[in-house]
Amino acid sequence: MNLTPEEFAAERARLNERVLATDHRVVKRLYSLDTLAYEDGALPKTTKELLGLVASLVLRCDDCVRYHLGRSAELGTTREEILDALSVGLVVGGTIVVPHLRRAVDYLDRLPTPPPPTSCG
């Protein structure tokens, strides 16, 4: 699927609503656990998103890669930091992840660029 970042986010939200509408206890608990895992703790959420990105690349889950790319960008992770994390995923996963790496870089290129920080004075 070659969705824009906006289309991907909308489709993901729509499908999550459908899954959560089943009101299944295990599904709800897993979604809650997933949310809690990425909150600030001993590691900041930016680091946790990069960990999720690497794991998703190695597991070859393009939807997960897109999600973690978007969250990383939203949290202010730099392109260089994201590419560094992707390189770790490539080394760990080997050449089998190259197609997913290509799609990840393409998606990263299409993410909105956050505005530069404003100065305090």
C-alpha positions in Angstrom: 0.0 0.0 0.0 1.4 3.3 -1.0 -0.7 5.6 1.1 0.3 9.2 2.0 1.1 9.7 5.7 -2.3 11.3 6.2 -4.1 8.4 4.4 -2.2 5.9 6.5 -3.1 7.6 9.8 -6.8 7.8 8.8 -6.9 4.2 7.7 -5.1 3.0 10.8 -7.5 5.0 13.0 -10.5 3.7 11.2 -9.4 0.1 11.5 -8.4 0.5 15.2 -11.9 1.8 15.9 -13.4 -1.3 14.3 -11.1 -3.7 16.3 -11.8 -1.9 19.5 -15.5 -1.9 18.9 -15.4 -5.7 19.3 -15.0 -4.8 23.0 -12.8 -7.9 23.6 -11.0 -7.9 26.9 -7.7 -9.3 25.5 -7.6 -6.9 22.6 -8.3 -3.9 24.8 -5.6 -5.0 27.3 -3.0 -5.5 24.5 -3.8 -2.1 23.0 -3.4 -0.6 26.5 -0.1 -2.4 27.1 1.2 -1.2 23.8 0.3 2.4 24.7 1.9 2.1 28.1 5.1 0.6 26.7 5.9 3.7 24.7 5.4 6.3 27.5 8.3 8.0 29.1 10.1 5.9 31.7 13.7 5.0 32.3 13.9 5.6 28.5 12.3 8.6 26.9 9.5 7.9 24.5 11.7 9.1 21.6 14.1 6.3 22.2 11.3 3.8 22.7 9.8 4.8 19.3 13.2 4.2 17.7 13.4 0.8 19.4 9.9 0.0 18.0 11.0 1.2 14.6 14.0 -1.2 14.6 12.0 -4.1 15.8 9.3 -3.4 13.2 11.9 -3.3 10.4 13.5 -6.5 11.5 10.0 -8.1 11.8 9.2 -6.7 8.3 6.0 -5.0 9.3 5.6 -2.1 7.0 2.5 -0.7 8.8 4.4 -0.8 12.1 7.5 0.9 10.4 5.2 3.6 9.1 3.6 4.1 12.5 6.9 4.4 14.3 8.4 6.7 11.6 5.4 9.0 12.0 5.5 9.0 15.8 9.3 9.5 15.8 8.9 12.5 13.5 6.0 13.9 15.6 8.2 13.6 18.7 11.0 15.7 17.1 13.4 12.9 16.3 15.8 14.1 13.5 16.0 12.4 10.2 19.6 11.5 11.0 18.6 9.8 14.2 15.9 7.9 12.3 18.3 6.8 9.6 20.8 5.7 12.2 18.1 3.5 13.8 17.1 2.1 10.4 20.7 1.2 9.8 20.8 -0.8 13.0 17.6 -2.6 11.9 19.3 -3.4 8.5 22.4 -4.9 10.3 20.3 -7.0 12.6 17.7 -8.1 10.0 20.1 -8.5 7.1 19.4 -8.2 3.4 15.9 -9.6 3.8 14.8 -6.2 5.2 16.2 -4.1 2.3 12.8 -3.9 0.6 11.2 -2.7 3.8 14.1 -0.2 4.3 13.4 1.2 0.8 9.7 1.7 1.7 10.7 3.2 5.1 13.0 5.8 3.5 10.3 6.6 0.9 7.7 7.1 3.6 10.1 9.2 5.7 10.6 11.4 2.7 6.9 12.0 2.5 6.3 12.8 6.2 5.6 16.5 6.9 8.6 18.4 8.0 8.0 19.9 11.4 8.7 23.6 11.7 12.0 24.6 13.1 12.0 25.5 16.8 11.5 29.1 17.6 14.1 30.9 19.7 13.4 31.9 23.3 14.7 35.4 23.0 
